[in-house]
């Protein structure tokens, strides 16, 4: 469990560093591009910590944090499946015995927490960029947030966290 917490803390430290670095870019194209990079990294780096926090709150224990493969690859178009299967993602491995003792709603909440936090982080950064960027650049940030949300709404119900949550609630 200590290794899981340490890994999640490192994820959040990395995210904080990425966001702080954006302050060093001058306004304009370079910062606009970096903000989009920070947005994409935030959707990745908050995902597992959200599962962990909500999971622990509802009684799920976790065994490890490791590199794995995304389950979303199964739902992607054939041209993207190969690439998605090769990309390593951080995977939080739950303790099956503790998971089985948690209510269906609690398990569903744990599953959706990653998706919800990832989308929320993309929109939070878009909102923040609205305050400091000029229109072409902050609009790009909003476009990325909307594209991320659309991607998640299309593919997660087919093979991701939203599919797991629905399956738990319908069981």
Helices and strands as residue ranges (DSSP letters): H 2-21, G 22-24, H 29-45, H 47-58, E 62-68, G 71-75, H 78-86, E 89-94, H 96-101, H 104-132, H 135-159, H 161-170
